[in-house]
Structure formats: C-alpha cells, structure tokens
Amino acid sequence: MKETNAAVPQESSERAIIIGGGISGLLTAKVLSEYYDEVWIVDKDDFPDKPENRAGTPQDFQPHRLTPRGSTIMNRLFPGFNDDLLSQGAPSSFNKIAHLSNPYGSFDMPNSENESTFSRALLEWVFRRRVKGIPNVRFLPKTDVIGLLTNAEQTIVTGISVRDRGPSRQHRTLTADLVVDSSGRSSKLVTWLQDLGYTVPQRDLLKVSLGYSTRHYHIPSPLSEEWDVIRVDGNSRKKEFTGVFSIVENNRAEMLLWSAGGHYPGTTVQEFEQNVAQLVDPLIAEVLKKLEPLTSPRGYRISELFRHHFEQMEKWPSGLLVLGDAFCNFDPIYGLGMTMAAIEVEMLEQCLSDQRTNPQPFYEQTVLQRLQDVVEPAWWLNCVSDLQWSGVEYVGQPLIGIDFAQKYFNVFLQQTTSSHNVEQFLLYWGVNSLLFSPTVMTNVQMVSSILAHASIEDNQWFTAFLQKKGQTLDGFLNQLPSFSKASFVPFPPEE
C-alpha cells in the first residue's frame, strides 16, 4: 500500500485496523466502515456467542449505564439498539422511580423514557452483532498486538505485528492505512512510540486509589417494576461509601459500593453487608433484605486515572490514532466512560468527513487536538469530584478552578436539594453527565444567584477565597475553563 500523509482513503482500496473490540472499538468500527474498504477489529479475547463477560474486561462485573448524551450518539450509530436490548430481556425504566440521595437529602424522579437497563456484557454483545453485520468489517480474536509496523523513516504507521494466542503462537504482520488504538487502560502505545524514537509528554495522573465492590441478586418481577435505580452518594469528607442499586436483564439486580482515596468497600459477604447497612440512606439495605444473593461480592480496584497529551508531541506518525481509555480514562462511578467513547467517536466521524472533503497533511495531529478538546470537561469534572477525597492526589498540568468548583458545586447541590428544586437538580445532573457545559453552572449570573441564597458561613468562604486570589467574582469566573471547543447540547435545551 502506498505511503501517504492523508489517512482517509480517496480512490484505492484501503484498510483500517482497530486494536481492541470493546465498546469504543465497536463504535469506531461502525464509523470507519463508512470510510475504508476493510476494517479489522483485533482483540486478545475470544468473542462469546452470547452475552458473557470477557477476561479482557475485568470491569464487566460492575454496573454500567448510559447517560442521555451517550445514548443519543449510540442510537444514531446503531438505530434502535435500545429495542435490541429490550428484546434480550433488559428491563425498561419506563414509569419506574430513580431515587437519588446525596448528603443533603434526596429526589424521587419518575422516568418517562422507555430506556433499557443492562449489563456491560449484553450491551457489547448487541453492538458486536450489529458490527458483524457490516459486510466490510472483520474480527480477529485471540490475537495479541505486539508492535507497530512503519516505513523506513518511522514516520508512517503501515500496520501491526501480531501473535496468535492459540497453541501455534504464530507471528505475522497485518498492513493497514490506519491503525486505531482502542485497547483501553492496558494500551502499549506509549512504549511502542518510544521504541520508534518518539518523545512522549508526561501524562496527567489522578492518583485515586478507588475501589468498587459489587454483588448480584435475584429480584422478583413485582419488585423490579418499582425501581429504576437507587443511588446513595456518600460524603467524601466523612469517607462514606456511595451505593448504587440497579436492575438488569434476567431478573438480576446489581449492588455496587464505591469509595476513593484507598478507603475500599469490603469484598467478603459480612463486610459488604456491613458497608451497605452504613449507607446514609437506608433504602438500599431495606430493598436488599427482600432479595436472594446470586454471587459473592467482587472487588475492582484502580490505582490511578490518566490523561495523555499526545497532541503536544512535535511529531506524530501518520496513519495512527488513539481513542477511549487508551487516551484518557475516568472514574467509572460517574458513568462517563462509555459516554466519552461515544463523544470521541462522534468527533472522529466529523474529522473523517472534513478530511474527505478537504484533505490535509498530518491530519491525525488535528484529531489528537480535537480529542483533547472533547475530553477536557470530563477530566476537569472528574478531578473536581475525586480530589475532595482525602488520599487522592493530582500530578500533571495545572487544573484551573478546582478548589472553587468543589465548594461551589457542594453549595449548589445543598441549596438545590434543600429547596427540592427539580429543575436546578436536573441542571446539576446534566452538567455532570456531560449533557450541558459546566459553564451553565459557573457563569456569573448563576453563581451570583446561588451565593445570594447561600449561608453566611459559605459566603464568608467565597469572600476570603476571592480576596486571597485578588479577584472579583466576575474576574475569577472569566479565568475558569470555557470548554468552548467541546460540544454540548444547547442550554436551555432546544424544543
């Protein structure tokens, strides 16, 4: 295949290879299938014929859920996928209650949407069936990717070197015009780039030491018709656990406990039940008394989250891209991982369209910058939340406004909950699920309104904070990130 700086095909037959067959890889394959004659998905796992957890995704056992933003993008790529999930036994959230509790009170929100609730294994299986139906997509399972192929000057990636995971352990090479690393946290991309002589910038690190413990239960059908989700957010300053109860296919309920800063929930039955009983809202514990356990608790631990800055590299090989957790990963408790995968793939789709219309050299570097633009608000919000926990540390490029946002968001939530302002709560939820830009909460009009109703003590904190910064409120807010290059749903939402 000819060497070129433009990764998008023009006339000749061309191939794209995706490393990793998870959610991000499947979404990427759908988009690339519109631009390449062949698309290969290479993964170290075998792909099950039915919805089952894969060895390469240890987080499968933990709950997964889509935000409205992620669901909208995925439904455009795979129209009607929600119906596929429902037909496979995933329950609907229609007319069920979402009980959302925080340290200041709770909301009971009836769901008017016919949204499915599902396991990660079922969602991935539904998407994989869709992708397998695309004629120009091919799957290559049970295969390890061991390196990149390049031209002699190591300026263009021309494919990958692979090794079969079967008894033969056979080595071979696969040529391609584009290689996309979507292999998640286990990505070897930094090592591969360094082996090729590239200097990779230091990544941002959020040393979270976060832990999950999840247990599955059988839930009788009558009880499953009542609840959509029950979420009890703990107080980070008191090191309280957060609990999330949700229902998926096959009359199965998932009960998750979470905490950060090295304060891990228990993984024995006795410890897990004690932790559930200690949640600040007793509703989950009351519901679990009516259910039959199906499994023992299973833990999942993450020592650190990271964001790469490949866009800052002076040189980047043509024919190479990276998406998903291999680029930037998030605390799963906020439900941003699959949503960000969808947002990133949507951004890639736009870049491919632009490149087809107006081909540019070194277009991959533009994609990397656009990728950084869309992950910035999610990374910032993740840091705002997790850095409230004792024991969580950040090492990386400066984060602007974190301490202000932590205090302000807590005051916003407290005021919203105590007044039971549903509209304001949905705004808070929409920002933290990446539906709306954080600026809809941090503009001067909104901040002034919240502070006008804040306690004397809280107002004293903000006055002292601004005095220390030598700033007026307007001046300080103008220095916060604008996230202007990231895409959001317009606010107020368009009718």
C-alpha positions as CSV (number, residue, x, y, z in Angstrom):
1,M,0.0,0.0,0.0
2,K,1.2,3.5,-0.8
3,E,2.6,5.8,1.9
4,T,0.6,9.0,2.4
5,N,0.1,11.6,5.0
6,A,-3.7,11.6,4.5
7,A,-5.2,8.7,6.4
8,V,-8.7,8.9,4.8
9,P,-9.0,6.9,1.5
10,Q,-9.6,8.6,-1.8
11,E,-10.0,6.1,-4.6
12,S,-7.8,2.9,-3.9
13,S,-8.8,0.0,-1.7
14,E,-7.7,0.8,1.9
15,R,-7.8,-0.9,5.3
16,A,-8.2,0.3,8.8
17,I,-7.3,-1.8,11.9
18,I,-8.7,-1.2,15.3
19,I,-6.9,-2.6,18.3
20,G,-9.5,-3.6,20.9
21,G,-13.0,-5.0,20.5
22,G,-14.8,-3.3,23.4
23,I,-17.5,-0.6,23.2
24,S,-15.1,2.0,21.9
25,G,-13.7,-0.3,19.3
26,L,-17.1,-1.3,18.1
27,L,-18.3,2.3,17.8
28,T,-15.1,3.2,15.9
29,A,-15.6,0.3,13.5
30,K,-19.1,1.5,12.6
31,V,-17.7,4.9,11.7
32,L,-14.6,3.6,9.9
33,S,-16.7,1.2,7.8
34,E,-18.1,4.2,6.0
35,Y,-14.6,5.4,5.0
36,Y,-12.5,2.3,4.5
37,D,-12.9,-0.7,2.2
38,E,-11.8,-3.1,5.0
39,V,-12.0,-2.6,8.8
40,W,-10.4,-5.2,11.1
41,I,-11.0,-5.5,14.8
42,V,-8.1,-7.2,16.6
43,D,-8.6,-8.3,20.2
44,K,-6.8,-10.6,22.6
45,D,-10.0,-12.2,23.8
46,D,-12.3,-14.6,22.1
47,F,-15.8,-13.2,21.4
48,P,-18.6,-15.1,23.1
49,D,-21.7,-16.2,21.1
50,K,-24.0,-14.9,23.8
51,P,-23.8,-12.1,26.4
52,E,-21.0,-13.1,28.6
53,N,-18.2,-11.3,30.4
54,R,-14.8,-11.3,28.7
55,A,-11.5,-12.0,30.5
56,G,-10.0,-8.8,29.0
57,T,-12.6,-6.6,30.6
58,P,-12.4,-7.2,34.3
59,Q,-14.8,-4.3,34.9
60,D,-17.6,-6.3,33.2
61,F,-19.0,-7.5,36.6
62,Q,-19.5,-3.9,37.8
63,P,-22.6,-2.0,36.8
64,H,-22.7,0.1,33.5
65,R,-25.2,2.6,32.4
66,L,-25.5,5.1,29.6
67,T,-26.1,8.8,30.0
68,P,-28.6,10.5,27.7
69,R,-25.7,12.1,25.7
70,G,-24.1,8.7,25.2
71,S,-27.3,7.0,24.3
72,T,-28.2,9.7,21.7
73,I,-24.9,9.2,19.9
74,M,-25.0,5.5,20.0
75,N,-28.6,5.4,18.8
76,R,-27.6,7.4,15.7
77,L,-24.8,5.0,15.0
78,F,-26.9,1.9,15.8
79,P,-30.5,2.9,15.3
80,G,-32.9,1.0,17.5
81,F,-30.2,-0.6,19.7
82,N,-32.4,0.0,22.7
83,D,-35.1,-2.2,21.2
84,D,-32.4,-4.9,20.7
85,L,-31.5,-4.7,24.4
86,L,-35.2,-4.9,25.5
87,S,-35.8,-7.9,23.2
88,Q,-32.9,-9.7,25.0
89,G,-34.6,-9.3,28.4
90,A,-33.2,-6.0,29.5
91,P,-35.9,-4.3,31.7
92,S,-37.3,-0.9,30.8
93,S,-37.0,2.1,33.0
94,F,-40.4,3.4,31.9
95,N,-42.6,4.6,34.8
96,K,-40.0,3.4,37.4
97,I,-38.5,5.5,40.1
98,A,-34.9,6.8,40.3
99,H,-34.2,7.5,44.0
100,L,-31.2,9.8,44.1
101,S,-29.8,10.6,47.5
102,N,-27.0,12.9,48.5
103,P,-25.6,14.2,51.9
104,Y,-28.3,16.9,51.9
105,G,-31.4,14.9,51.0
106,S,-33.0,13.0,48.1
107,F,-35.1,13.2,45.0
108,D,-37.5,10.6,43.7
109,M,-37.6,11.0,39.9
110,P,-40.2,9.1,37.8
111,N,-38.7,8.0,34.5
112,S,-40.9,8.8,31.5
113,E,-38.5,7.2,28.9
114,N,-38.5,3.6,27.7
115,E,-34.8,3.2,28.3
116,S,-33.3,-0.3,28.8
117,T,-31.1,-1.1,31.8
118,F,-28.5,-3.8,31.0
119,S,-25.2,-5.4,31.9
120,R,-22.0,-4.4,30.1
121,A,-21.8,-7.9,28.5
122,L,-25.3,-7.5,27.0
123,L,-24.6,-4.0,25.5
124,E,-21.3,-5.1,24.0
125,W,-22.9,-8.3,22.5
126,V,-25.8,-6.2,20.9
127,F,-23.3,-3.8,19.4
128,R,-21.0,-6.7,18.3
129,R,-23.9,-8.4,16.5
130,R,-24.6,-5.1,14.7
131,V,-21.0,-4.7,13.6
132,K,-20.7,-8.3,12.5
133,G,-23.5,-7.5,10.1
134,I,-21.4,-4.8,8.4
135,P,-20.0,-6.5,5.2
136,N,-16.6,-4.9,5.2
137,V,-15.8,-5.4,8.9
138,R,-13.8,-8.5,10.0
139,F,-13.0,-9.7,13.6
140,L,-9.6,-11.2,14.5
141,P,-10.0,-12.6,18.1
142,K,-7.5,-14.4,20.3
143,T,-4.6,-12.2,18.9
144,D,-2.0,-10.2,20.8
145,V,-0.8,-7.0,19.1
146,I,2.9,-6.8,19.9
147,G,4.0,-3.7,17.9
148,L,3.5,-1.2,15.1
149,L,4.8,-1.5,11.6
150,T,6.3,1.6,10.0
151,N,8.0,2.9,6.9
152,A,11.8,3.0,7.0
153,E,11.8,6.6,8.3
154,Q,9.4,5.6,11.1
155,T,7.1,8.5,10.2
156,I,4.2,6.5,8.9
157,V,2.5,3.6,10.6
158,T,1.8,0.9,8.0
159,G,0.2,-1.9,10.1
160,I,0.7,-4.0,13.2
161,S,2.7,-7.1,14.3
162,V,0.6,-9.7,15.9
163,R,0.9,-13.1,17.7
164,D,-1.8,-15.8,17.8
165,R,-2.8,-16.7,21.3
166,G,-3.5,-20.3,20.4
167,P,-1.1,-23.2,20.6
168,S,0.8,-22.2,17.5
169,R,1.8,-18.7,18.9
170,Q,2.3,-17.8,15.3
171,H,3.7,-14.3,14.5
172,R,2.5,-12.4,11.4
173,T,2.1,-8.9,10.2
174,L,-1.1,-7.0,9.1
175,T,-0.8,-4.0,6.8
176,A,-3.1,-1.0,7.1
177,D,-3.5,2.6,6.1
178,L,-4.9,3.5,9.5
179,V,-4.3,1.9,12.9
180,V,-6.6,3.0,15.8
181,D,-5.6,2.0,19.4
182,S,-8.7,1.4,21.3
183,S,-7.3,-1.1,23.7
184,G,-8.2,0.6,26.9
185,R,-6.1,1.0,30.1
186,S,-3.8,-1.8,29.0
187,S,-2.6,0.0,25.9
188,K,1.1,-0.4,25.0
189,L,1.0,2.7,22.7
190,V,3.5,4.8,24.8
191,T,6.0,2.0,24.7
192,W,5.6,1.4,21.0
193,L,6.0,5.1,20.3
194,Q,9.1,5.3,22.4
195,D,10.6,2.3,20.7
196,L,10.2,4.1,17.5
197,G,12.2,7.1,18.8
198,Y,9.3,9.4,19.6
199,T,9.3,11.6,22.8
200,V,6.0,11.2,24.6
201,P,4.9,14.0,27.0
202,Q,4.3,13.2,30.7
203,R,0.6,12.3,31.2
204,D,-1.6,13.8,33.8
205,L,-2.2,11.5,36.7
206,L,-5.1,11.4,39.2
207,K,-3.9,9.0,41.9
208,V,-7.3,8.0,43.1
209,S,-6.9,4.6,44.8
210,L,-10.5,4.0,44.2
211,G,-12.4,0.7,44.9
212,Y,-15.6,-1.0,43.8
213,S,-17.4,-4.0,45.3
214,T,-20.4,-5.4,43.5
215,R,-22.8,-8.2,44.3
216,H,-25.6,-9.6,42.2
217,Y,-29.0,-10.6,43.4
218,H,-32.2,-12.2,42.0
219,I,-35.0,-9.7,42.1
220,P,-38.7,-10.9,41.9
221,S,-40.6,-9.4,38.9
222,P,-43.1,-7.3,41.0
223,L,-40.2,-5.6,42.9
224,S,-38.3,-5.0,39.7
225,E,-41.3,-3.0,38.3
226,E,-40.9,-0.4,41.1
227,W,-37.3,0.8,40.9
228,D,-35.1,2.1,38.1
229,V,-32.1,3.0,40.2
230,I,-31.3,3.8,43.8
231,R,-28.2,5.9,44.3
232,V,-26.9,7.0,47.7
233,D,-23.9,9.4,47.4
234,G,-21.7,9.4,50.5
235,N,-19.9,12.4,52.0
236,S,-16.3,12.4,50.9
237,R,-15.2,14.4,53.9
238,K,-16.6,11.6,56.2
239,K,-15.3,8.8,53.9
240,E,-18.8,7.5,53.5
241,F,-19.4,4.9,50.8
242,T,-21.5,5.5,47.8
243,G,-24.1,2.8,46.9
244,V,-25.8,2.2,43.6
245,F,-28.6,-0.3,43.1
246,S,-29.9,-1.1,39.6
247,I,-31.7,-3.8,37.7
248,V,-30.5,-5.5,34.5
249,E,-31.6,-8.5,32.4
250,N,-32.7,-11.9,33.7
251,N,-34.3,-10.5,36.9
252,R,-30.9,-9.6,38.2
253,A,-30.0,-6.7,40.4
254,E,-26.5,-5.2,40.7
255,M,-25.5,-3.6,44.0
256,L,-22.3,-1.5,43.9
257,L,-20.3,0.1,46.7
258,W,-17.7,2.7,45.9
259,S,-15.1,4.9,47.5
260,A,-11.8,6.7,46.7
261,G,-8.6,7.6,48.5
262,G,-7.8,4.0,49.5
263,H,-11.0,3.5,51.6
264,Y,-12.1,0.3,49.9
265,P,-15.5,-1.4,50.4
266,G,-15.5,-4.9,51.6
267,T,-15.3,-8.0,49.4
268,T,-16.5,-10.6,51.9
269,V,-20.2,-11.1,52.4
270,Q,-20.0,-9.9,56.0
271,E,-18.0,-6.8,55.2
272,F,-20.2,-6.0,52.2
273,E,-23.4,-6.3,54.2
274,Q,-22.0,-4.1,57.0
275,N,-21.0,-1.4,54.4
276,V,-24.5,-1.4,52.9
277,A,-26.0,-1.1,56.3
278,Q,-23.8,2.0,56.9
279,L,-25.0,3.9,53.9
280,V,-26.5,7.3,54.9
281,D,-29.8,6.4,53.3
282,P,-31.3,3.1,54.5
283,L,-33.4,2.4,51.4
284,I,-30.9,0.1,49.6
285,A,-30.5,-2.0,52.7
286,E,-34.2,-2.4,53.0
287,V,-34.6,-3.4,49.4
288,L,-31.8,-6.0,49.6
289,K,-33.5,-7.8,52.5
290,K,-36.1,-8.9,50.1
291,L,-33.7,-10.3,47.5
292,E,-31.8,-13.6,47.1
293,P,-28.0,-13.2,46.6
294,L,-26.7,-14.8,43.4
295,T,-22.9,-14.1,43.9
296,S,-20.4,-13.1,46.5
297,P,-19.1,-9.5,46.3
298,R,-16.4,-9.0,43.8
299,G,-14.0,-6.1,44.0
300,Y,-12.4,-3.9,41.3
301,R,-9.6,-1.5,42.1
302,I,-8.0,1.3,40.2
303,S,-4.8,3.0,41.5
304,E,-4.7,5.9,39.1
305,L,-6.5,7.6,36.2
306,F,-4.6,9.3,33.4
307,R,-4.9,11.7,30.5
308,H,-2.3,11.7,27.7
309,H,-1.1,14.7,25.9
310,F,-0.2,13.2,22.5
311,E,-1.4,16.5,20.9
312,Q,1.6,18.2,22.3
313,M,4.1,16.0,20.5
314,E,6.3,17.8,18.0
315,K,6.0,14.8,15.6
316,W,3.3,12.1,15.3
317,P,3.3,9.2,12.9
318,S,0.8,9.4,10.1
319,G,-1.7,6.5,10.0
320,L,-2.1,6.2,13.7
321,L,-4.8,7.3,16.1
322,V,-5.9,6.5,19.7
323,L,-9.3,6.7,21.3
324,G,-11.1,5.8,24.6
325,D,-9.4,4.7,27.8
326,A,-6.1,4.4,25.9
327,F,-6.1,8.2,25.6
328,C,-7.9,9.3,28.8
329,N,-9.8,7.3,31.4
330,F,-12.3,8.3,34.1
331,D,-13.6,7.2,37.4
332,P,-16.4,4.7,36.4
333,I,-18.8,5.8,39.2
334,Y,-19.7,8.9,37.2
335,G,-20.8,6.9,34.2
336,L,-18.5,8.9,31.8
337,G,-16.5,6.1,30.2
338,M,-19.0,4.9,27.6
339,T,-20.3,8.4,27.1
340,M,-16.9,9.7,26.4
341,A,-16.2,6.8,24.0
342,A,-19.3,7.9,22.0
343,I,-18.3,11.6,22.1
344,E,-14.8,10.8,20.9
345,V,-16.1,8.6,18.0
346,E,-18.5,11.3,17.0
347,M,-15.6,13.7,16.9
348,L,-13.6,11.3,14.8
349,E,-16.5,10.9,12.4
350,Q,-16.6,14.7,11.9
351,C,-12.8,14.8,11.3
352,L,-13.0,12.0,8.8
353,S,-15.8,13.9,6.9
354,D,-13.7,17.1,6.9
355,Q,-10.7,15.2,5.7
356,R,-12.6,13.5,2.9
357,T,-13.9,16.9,1.7
358,N,-10.7,18.9,2.2
359,P,-7.7,16.5,2.7
360,Q,-4.9,17.9,4.8
361,P,-1.4,16.5,5.6
362,F,-0.8,15.3,9.1
363,Y,-4.5,15.3,9.8
364,E,-4.0,12.8,12.7
365,Q,-2.5,15.6,14.8
366,T,-5.7,17.6,14.3
367,V,-7.7,14.6,15.5
368,L,-5.5,14.4,18.6
369,Q,-6.1,18.1,19.4
370,R,-9.8,17.7,18.9
371,L,-9.8,14.6,21.1
372,Q,-8.2,16.7,23.9
373,D,-10.8,19.4,23.4
374,V,-13.7,16.9,24.0
375,V,-12.1,15.1,27.0
376,E,-11.2,18.3,28.8
377,P,-14.5,19.0,30.6
378,A,-14.9,15.3,31.6
379,W,-11.4,15.2,33.0
380,W,-11.9,18.5,34.9
381,L,-15.2,17.4,36.4
382,N,-13.7,14.1,37.4
383,C,-10.9,15.9,39.2
384,V,-13.3,18.3,40.9
385,S,-15.2,15.3,42.4
386,D,-12.4,12.9,43.2
387,L,-9.9,15.4,44.7
388,Q,-12.4,16.0,47.5
389,W,-11.4,12.7,48.9
390,S,-8.5,12.5,51.4
391,G,-5.7,10.5,49.9
392,V,-6.4,11.4,46.3
393,E,-3.6,13.3,44.6
394,Y,-3.1,15.0,41.2
395,V,0.2,15.2,39.3
396,G,0.1,17.0,35.9
397,Q,-0.6,20.1,34.1
398,P,-2.3,22.8,36.2
399,L,-6.0,22.5,36.8
400,I,-7.8,25.8,37.0
401,G,-10.6,26.5,39.5
402,I,-10.8,23.1,41.1
403,D,-11.0,24.3,44.7
404,F,-13.6,26.9,43.8
405,A,-15.7,24.4,41.9
406,Q,-15.6,21.9,44.7
407,K,-17.0,24.3,47.2
408,Y,-19.4,25.9,44.8
409,F,-20.8,22.6,43.4
410,N,-21.5,21.4,47.0
411,V,-23.3,24.7,47.9
412,F,-25.2,24.4,44.6
413,L,-26.3,20.8,45.4
414,Q,-27.1,21.6,49.1
415,Q,-29.3,24.5,48.1
416,T,-30.9,22.6,45.3
417,T,-31.7,19.6,47.5
418,S,-33.0,21.6,50.5
419,S,-35.4,23.6,48.3
420,H,-36.2,20.5,46.3
421,N,-35.7,22.4,43.1
422,V,-36.1,19.7,40.5
423,E,-35.2,21.9,37.5
424,Q,-32.0,23.0,39.2
425,F,-31.1,19.5,40.2
426,L,-31.6,18.3,36.6
427,L,-29.2,21.1,35.5
428,Y,-26.6,19.9,38.0
429,W,-27.1,16.3,36.8
430,G,-26.9,17.3,33.2
431,V,-23.6,19.1,33.7
432,N,-22.1,16.1,35.5
433,S,-23.2,13.7,32.8
434,L,-21.7,15.9,30.0
435,L,-25.1,16.9,28.6
436,F,-24.5,20.6,29.3
437,S,-21.3,22.6,29.5
438,P,-20.1,23.3,33.1
439,T,-20.3,27.0,32.1
440,V,-24.1,26.8,32.5
441,M,-23.4,26.5,36.2
442,T,-20.3,28.7,36.5
443,N,-21.4,31.8,34.7
444,V,-21.6,34.9,36.8
445,Q,-25.5,35.1,36.7
446,M,-25.9,31.6,38.1
447,V,-23.1,31.8,40.6
448,S,-24.4,35.2,41.9
449,S,-27.9,33.7,42.2
450,I,-26.6,30.7,44.2
451,L,-24.4,32.8,46.5
452,A,-27.3,35.2,47.2
453,H,-29.1,32.4,48.9
454,A,-26.0,30.7,50.5
455,S,-25.3,30.7,54.2
456,I,-23.3,33.4,55.9
457,E,-20.5,30.9,56.5
458,D,-20.4,29.8,52.9
459,N,-20.4,33.4,51.7
460,Q,-17.5,34.2,54.0
461,W,-15.6,31.3,52.4
462,F,-16.1,32.7,48.9
463,T,-15.2,36.2,50.0
464,A,-12.0,35.0,51.6
465,F,-11.2,32.9,48.6
466,L,-11.5,35.8,46.2
467,Q,-9.6,38.1,48.4
468,K,-6.7,35.6,48.5
469,K,-6.8,35.5,44.7
470,G,-7.0,39.3,44.5
471,Q,-10.0,38.8,42.2
472,T,-13.6,40.0,41.8
473,L,-16.1,37.3,41.2
474,D,-16.5,38.3,37.6
475,G,-12.8,38.3,37.1
476,F,-12.2,34.9,38.6
477,L,-15.1,33.2,36.8
478,N,-13.7,34.6,33.5
479,Q,-10.5,32.6,34.2
480,L,-12.3,29.3,34.6
481,P,-12.1,26.9,31.6
482,S,-14.6,27.8,28.9
483,F,-14.7,24.4,27.3
484,S,-15.6,26.3,24.1
485,K,-14.1,23.7,21.8
486,A,-16.1,20.8,23.3
487,S,-19.6,20.1,22.0
488,F,-22.7,20.0,24.3
489,V,-26.4,20.1,24.0
490,P,-27.5,23.7,23.8
491,F,-28.8,25.2,27.1
492,P,-31.6,25.9,27.6
493,P,-32.4,22.7,25.6
494,E,-33.9,23.3,22.2
495,E,-37.5,22.1,21.8
